[in-house]
Amino acid sequence: MQKYILILLTILFSNNLISQTIIQENDRSKASDLTGDFKEGLAKVKKNSKWGFVNDKGEVVIQLNYDFVDDFSEGLAPVKQNGKYGYIDKTGKVVIPINLNYLSVGRFYEERAFYLDSNRKFGFINKSGDVVIPSNYQSINNGFKSGYCLVSNNDLWGAIDIEGKIIAQIQYILFENFSEGLAVVVNENGMYGFVDTKGKVIIPLKYKSAENFKNGKAKVSDNHKTFFINMKDKKI
C-alpha cells in the first residue's frame, strides 16, 4: 500500500513541476516576445516590435523605444530608430547621436565598429561616430581583433590595421584568423601557406592543405602525405 501511495505522490509532484514550468514559460512570453543573451550584464529584449534592455533580474533598465538594438560591446550598443542608427551606453544615454544614415552598423571591437553604406560597402567608425576607415570593402570578418581585421574585395581577402592601413594584400581566396602570430592563406591556385601580422609570407604557399598553428606546430599536407611542421617550415 505504501508503495502505491509513494508512486501516486511522485506523479502528483511531477505534474506540479510541469505545471509550474508551463506557467513560468507563459509568464516569460508575456514579459517579452524575444530575449537575447546577456552581454556586459544586460540582455536585449523585444516586445510589440520594440527593443530595449533588461538586467539579470529581468528588470527593464533601458526602455523598449527602439526599432532594433544589438548587444553591448566595449560599453556601447548600436540602436536603430526611425531608420537611422546611433549608440547608447548602459545607462541608456545616447553617446553617438541616432543620425547615422547607414544600412547597418556593428558592435565596437578595439574602438572600431563597422558601417555598411548605401553602396553596400563596409567601413569603420570610432566611438565619436566619425568615419576613420572609408567604406572600401565588399566584406569583412566580424571586426577588429589584436589590431587587425580581415577584409575582402572581389572575393579576395587581406587584412588591415585599426588605422585602415593594409597589412596583408587583398589577394587570397582564403585568409584564416591569426594564431600564434601566423595565419593560413590560400592563393588563387589553391595552394596553402602562412603569413605573419605584417603580411609577410613566412611559409611559402606550397601545401595542398594547412591548419592554424597550435603549440608551435601546424598540420599540413602535400601531394603525398599529411604531417606537422614548425614555424620555420621544418617537418616534425
Sine and cosine of phi, psi and omega as CSV:
sin_phi,cos_phi,sin_psi,cos_psi,sin_omega,cos_omega
0.00,0.00,-0.71,0.71,0.01,-1.00
-0.87,0.50,-0.57,0.82,0.01,-1.00
-0.88,0.47,-0.69,0.72,-0.01,-1.00
-0.92,0.38,-0.61,0.79,0.03,-1.00
-0.89,0.45,-0.66,0.75,0.01,-1.00
-0.89,0.45,-0.67,0.74,0.02,-1.00
-0.89,0.46,-0.70,0.71,-0.02,-1.00
-0.88,0.48,-0.70,0.71,0.00,-1.00
-0.89,0.45,-0.62,0.79,0.03,-1.00
-0.88,0.47,-0.69,0.72,0.01,-1.00
-0.90,0.44,-0.71,0.71,-0.01,-1.00
-0.90,0.44,-0.66,0.75,0.00,-1.00
-0.90,0.43,-0.67,0.74,0.01,-1.00
-0.90,0.44,-0.69,0.72,0.01,-1.00
-0.89,0.46,-0.60,0.80,0.02,-1.00
-0.91,0.42,-0.67,0.74,0.04,-1.00
-0.88,0.47,-0.68,0.73,0.02,-1.00
-0.88,0.48,-0.68,0.73,0.00,-1.00
-0.89,0.46,-0.69,0.73,0.00,-1.00
-0.89,0.46,-0.64,0.77,0.00,-1.00
-0.89,0.46,-0.70,0.71,0.01,-1.00
-0.88,0.47,-0.67,0.74,0.00,-1.00
-0.90,0.44,-0.70,0.71,0.00,-1.00
-0.88,0.48,-0.67,0.74,0.01,-1.00
-0.90,0.43,-0.64,0.77,0.02,-1.00
-0.92,0.40,-0.65,0.76,0.03,-1.00
-0.88,0.47,-0.63,0.77,0.00,-1.00
-0.90,0.44,-0.64,0.77,-0.02,-1.00
-0.92,0.38,-0.48,0.88,0.05,-1.00
-0.96,0.30,-0.56,0.83,-0.02,-1.00
-0.93,0.37,-0.58,0.82,-0.02,-1.00
-0.35,-0.94,0.41,-0.91,0.09,-1.00
-0.99,0.15,-0.51,0.86,-0.08,-1.00
-0.40,-0.92,0.71,-0.70,0.04,-1.00
-0.78,-0.63,0.71,-0.71,0.01,-1.00
-1.00,-0.03,-0.07,-1.00,0.06,-1.00
-0.97,0.23,0.40,-0.92,0.03,-1.00
-0.98,0.21,0.78,-0.63,0.07,-1.00
-0.75,-0.66,0.85,-0.53,-0.03,-1.00
0.82,0.57,0.60,0.80,0.11,-0.99
1.00,0.01,-0.10,0.99,-0.02,-1.00
-0.77,-0.64,0.47,-0.88,0.05,-1.00
-0.82,-0.58,0.67,-0.74,0.05,-1.00
-0.95,0.31,0.56,-0.83,-0.04,-1.00
-0.63,-0.77,0.59,-0.81,-0.04,-1.00
-0.81,-0.59,0.68,-0.74,0.11,-0.99
-0.47,-0.88,0.74,-0.68,-0.01,-1.00
0.80,0.60,0.68,0.73,0.07,-1.00
0.93,0.36,0.21,0.98,0.05,-1.00
-0.87,-0.49,0.53,-0.85,-0.09,-1.00
-0.90,-0.44,0.52,-0.85,0.12,-0.99
-0.39,-0.92,-0.41,-0.91,-0.03,-1.00
-0.67,-0.74,0.55,-0.84,0.09,-1.00
-0.86,-0.52,0.38,-0.92,0.10,-0.99
-1.00,-0.03,-0.09,-1.00,-0.09,-1.00
-0.95,0.30,-0.08,1.00,0.11,-0.99
-0.99,-0.10,0.00,1.00,-0.02,-1.00
0.99,0.12,0.15,0.99,-0.01,-1.00
-1.00,0.09,0.70,-0.72,0.05,-1.00
-0.95,0.30,0.89,-0.46,-0.01,-1.00
-0.94,-0.33,-0.34,0.94,0.14,-0.99
-0.76,-0.65,0.89,-0.46,-0.15,-0.99
-0.85,0.53,0.48,-0.88,-0.03,-1.00
-0.99,0.17,0.97,0.25,-0.07,-1.00
-0.92,-0.38,0.00,1.00,-0.20,-0.98
-0.93,-0.37,0.50,-0.86,0.04,-1.00
-0.96,0.27,-0.43,0.90,0.07,-1.00
-0.28,-0.96,0.53,-0.85,0.15,-0.99
-0.66,-0.75,0.34,-0.94,0.16,-0.99
-0.84,-0.54,0.11,-0.99,-0.06,-1.00
-0.91,0.42,0.38,-0.93,0.10,-0.99
-0.96,0.27,0.61,-0.80,0.09,-1.00
-0.47,-0.88,0.78,-0.62,-0.06,-1.00
0.83,0.56,0.58,0.81,0.11,-0.99
0.99,0.11,-0.04,1.00,-0.02,-1.00
-0.80,-0.60,0.48,-0.88,0.07,-1.00
-0.76,-0.65,0.69,-0.72,0.09,-1.00
-0.96,0.27,0.64,-0.77,0.03,-1.00
-0.72,-0.69,0.40,-0.91,0.01,-1.00
-0.80,-0.60,0.71,-0.71,0.00,-1.00
-0.49,-0.87,0.79,-0.61,0.00,-1.00
0.81,0.58,0.63,0.78,0.09,-1.00
0.99,0.13,0.02,1.00,-0.01,-1.00
-0.81,-0.59,0.32,-0.95,-0.10,-1.00
-0.92,-0.39,0.40,-0.92,0.13,-0.99
-0.33,-0.94,-0.19,-0.98,-0.03,-1.00
-0.69,-0.73,0.60,-0.80,0.06,-1.00
-0.86,-0.51,0.36,-0.93,0.12,-0.99
-1.00,-0.09,-0.10,-0.99,-0.13,-0.99
-0.98,0.21,-0.06,1.00,0.15,-0.99
-1.00,-0.06,-0.11,0.99,-0.05,-1.00
1.00,-0.08,-0.02,1.00,0.02,-1.00
-0.94,0.33,0.71,-0.71,0.06,-1.00
-0.97,0.25,0.89,-0.45,-0.04,-1.00
-0.99,-0.13,-0.67,0.74,0.13,-0.99
-0.92,-0.39,0.89,-0.45,-0.10,-0.99
-0.77,0.64,0.57,-0.82,-0.05,-1.00
-0.99,0.12,0.93,0.37,0.01,-1.00
-0.66,-0.75,0.26,0.96,0.02,-1.00
-0.97,0.22,0.90,-0.43,-0.12,-0.99
-1.00,-0.07,0.94,0.34,-0.02,-1.00
-0.85,-0.52,0.27,-0.96,0.08,-1.00
-0.96,0.30,-0.50,0.87,0.01,-1.00
-0.26,-0.97,0.37,-0.93,0.14,-0.99
-0.68,-0.73,0.27,-0.96,-0.05,-1.00
-0.86,-0.50,-0.07,-1.00,0.06,-1.00
-0.98,0.21,0.32,-0.95,0.04,-1.00
-1.00,0.08,0.74,-0.67,0.15,-0.99
-0.72,-0.70,0.86,-0.51,-0.05,-1.00
0.82,0.58,0.68,0.74,0.08,-1.00
0.90,0.44,0.40,0.92,0.08,-1.00
-0.75,-0.66,0.69,-0.72,0.08,-1.00
-0.77,-0.64,0.66,-0.75,-0.02,-1.00
-0.97,0.24,0.40,-0.91,0.22,-0.97
-0.72,-0.69,0.48,-0.88,0.02,-1.00
-0.90,-0.44,0.90,-0.44,-0.09,-1.00
-1.00,0.08,-0.03,-1.00,-0.08,-1.00
-0.92,0.40,-0.30,0.95,0.07,-1.00
-1.00,-0.05,0.15,0.99,0.00,-1.00
0.88,0.48,0.65,0.76,0.09,-1.00
-0.91,-0.40,0.57,-0.82,-0.05,-1.00
-0.99,-0.13,0.64,-0.77,0.16,-0.99
-0.60,-0.80,-0.21,-0.98,-0.06,-1.00
-0.68,-0.74,0.57,-0.82,0.10,-1.00
-0.90,-0.43,0.31,-0.95,0.10,-0.99
-0.99,-0.17,-0.15,-0.99,-0.09,-1.00
-0.98,0.20,0.05,1.00,0.17,-0.99
-0.99,-0.16,-0.07,1.00,-0.04,-1.00
1.00,0.06,0.10,0.99,-0.01,-1.00
-0.99,0.11,0.59,-0.81,0.08,-1.00
-0.96,0.29,0.86,-0.52,0.02,-1.00
-0.93,-0.37,-0.35,0.94,0.10,-1.00
-0.73,-0.68,0.91,-0.41,-0.06,-1.00
-0.86,0.51,0.38,-0.92,-0.04,-1.00
-0.99,0.16,1.00,0.07,-0.07,-1.00
-0.91,-0.42,0.10,0.99,-0.22,-0.98
-0.84,-0.54,0.63,-0.78,-0.01,-1.00
-0.95,0.32,-0.64,0.77,-0.02,-1.00
-0.55,-0.83,0.35,-0.94,0.14,-0.99
-0.68,-0.73,0.33,-0.94,0.03,-1.00
-0.97,-0.26,1.00,0.00,0.05,-1.00
0.91,0.41,-1.00,0.07,-0.04,-1.00
-0.15,-0.99,-0.24,-0.97,-0.06,-1.00
-0.97,0.24,0.59,-0.80,0.03,-1.00
-0.51,-0.86,0.82,-0.57,0.01,-1.00
0.82,0.57,0.55,0.84,0.11,-0.99
1.00,0.00,0.06,1.00,0.01,-1.00
-0.67,-0.74,0.30,-0.95,0.11,-0.99
-0.62,-0.79,0.68,-0.74,0.06,-1.00
-0.99,0.14,0.72,-0.69,-0.04,-1.00
-0.73,-0.68,0.34,-0.94,-0.09,-1.00
-0.65,-0.76,0.59,-0.80,0.21,-0.98
-0.63,-0.78,0.65,-0.76,0.01,-1.00
0.79,0.61,0.60,0.80,0.05,-1.00
0.91,0.41,0.30,0.95,0.10,-0.99
-0.91,-0.42,0.52,-0.85,-0.12,-0.99
-0.89,-0.45,0.50,-0.87,0.11,-0.99
-0.49,-0.87,-0.34,-0.94,-0.02,-1.00
-0.59,-0.81,0.55,-0.83,0.06,-1.00
-0.82,-0.57,0.35,-0.94,0.11,-0.99
-1.00,-0.10,-0.03,-1.00,-0.12,-0.99
-0.94,0.34,-0.20,0.98,0.09,-1.00
-1.00,-0.05,-0.07,1.00,0.01,-1.00
1.00,-0.06,0.02,1.00,0.01,-1.00
-0.95,0.30,0.71,-0.71,0.03,-1.00
-0.96,0.27,0.86,-0.51,0.01,-1.00
-0.97,-0.24,-0.31,0.95,0.12,-0.99
-0.64,-0.77,0.83,-0.56,-0.09,-1.00
-0.84,0.54,0.57,-0.82,-0.02,-1.00
-0.99,0.15,1.00,0.07,-0.13,-0.99
-0.54,-0.84,0.15,0.99,-0.08,-1.00
-0.92,-0.39,0.60,-0.80,0.03,-1.00
-0.98,0.18,-0.28,0.96,0.09,-1.00
-0.58,-0.82,0.69,-0.72,0.01,-1.00
-0.62,-0.79,0.96,-0.26,-0.01,-1.00
-0.98,0.20,0.26,-0.96,0.11,-0.99
-0.92,0.39,0.47,-0.88,0.00,-1.00
-0.93,0.37,0.61,-0.79,0.07,-1.00
-0.64,-0.77,0.86,-0.52,-0.05,-1.00
0.84,0.55,0.58,0.81,0.10,-0.99
1.00,0.05,-0.08,1.00,0.01,-1.00
-0.79,-0.62,0.47,-0.88,0.02,-1.00
-0.78,-0.62,0.63,-0.77,0.11,-0.99
-0.95,0.31,0.73,-0.68,0.11,-0.99
-0.76,-0.66,0.43,-0.90,0.01,-1.00
-0.76,-0.65,0.77,-0.64,0.01,-1.00
-1.00,0.05,0.01,-1.00,-0.08,-1.00
-0.94,0.35,-0.17,0.98,0.09,-1.00
-1.00,-0.05,0.05,1.00,0.03,-1.00
0.98,0.18,0.30,0.95,-0.01,-1.00
-0.99,-0.14,0.63,-0.78,-0.10,-1.00
-0.98,-0.20,0.57,-0.82,0.12,-0.99
-0.37,-0.93,-0.28,-0.96,-0.06,-1.00
-0.69,-0.73,0.64,-0.77,0.12,-0.99
-0.86,-0.51,0.39,-0.92,0.07,-1.00
-1.00,-0.07,-0.07,-1.00,-0.09,-1.00
-0.95,0.31,-0.07,1.00,0.12,-0.99
-0.98,-0.22,0.06,1.00,0.02,-1.00
1.00,0.08,0.03,1.00,-0.01,-1.00
-0.97,0.23,0.71,-0.70,0.05,-1.00
-0.96,0.29,0.90,-0.43,-0.03,-1.00
-1.00,-0.10,-0.63,0.78,0.05,-1.00
-0.84,-0.54,0.88,-0.47,-0.11,-0.99
-0.81,0.58,0.48,-0.88,0.01,-1.00
-0.99,0.16,1.00,0.09,-0.10,-0.99
-0.73,-0.68,0.00,1.00,-0.07,-1.00
-0.98,-0.18,0.42,-0.91,0.04,-1.00
-0.98,0.18,-0.42,0.91,0.09,-1.00
-0.36,-0.93,0.34,-0.94,0.02,-1.00
-0.34,-0.94,0.50,-0.87,0.07,-1.00
-0.87,-0.50,0.31,-0.95,-0.02,-1.00
-0.88,0.48,0.42,-0.91,0.08,-1.00
-0.94,0.33,0.64,-0.77,0.08,-1.00
-0.58,-0.81,0.83,-0.56,-0.05,-1.00
0.82,0.57,0.62,0.78,0.11,-0.99
0.99,0.15,0.13,0.99,0.04,-1.00
-0.63,-0.77,0.44,-0.90,-0.01,-1.00
-0.70,-0.71,0.60,-0.80,0.04,-1.00
-1.00,0.06,0.77,-0.64,0.01,-1.00
-0.69,-0.72,0.24,-0.97,0.10,-1.00
-0.61,-0.79,0.53,-0.85,0.08,-1.00
-0.90,-0.44,-0.40,-0.92,-0.03,-1.00
-0.94,0.34,-0.26,0.97,-0.15,-0.99
-0.92,-0.38,-0.69,0.73,-0.08,-1.00
-0.38,-0.92,0.10,-1.00,0.03,-1.00
-0.95,-0.31,0.66,-0.75,-0.04,-1.00
-0.39,-0.92,0.03,-1.00,0.02,-1.00
-0.96,-0.30,0.54,-0.84,0.10,-0.99
-0.80,-0.60,0.34,-0.94,0.14,-0.99
-0.99,-0.11,-0.10,-1.00,-0.09,-1.00
-0.96,0.28,-0.10,1.00,0.09,-1.00
-0.98,-0.22,0.25,0.97,0.04,-1.00
0.91,0.40,0.48,0.88,0.05,-1.00
-0.99,-0.15,0.70,-0.71,0.01,-1.00
-0.93,0.37,0.69,-0.72,-0.01,-1.00
-0.78,-0.62,0.00,0.00,0.00,0.00
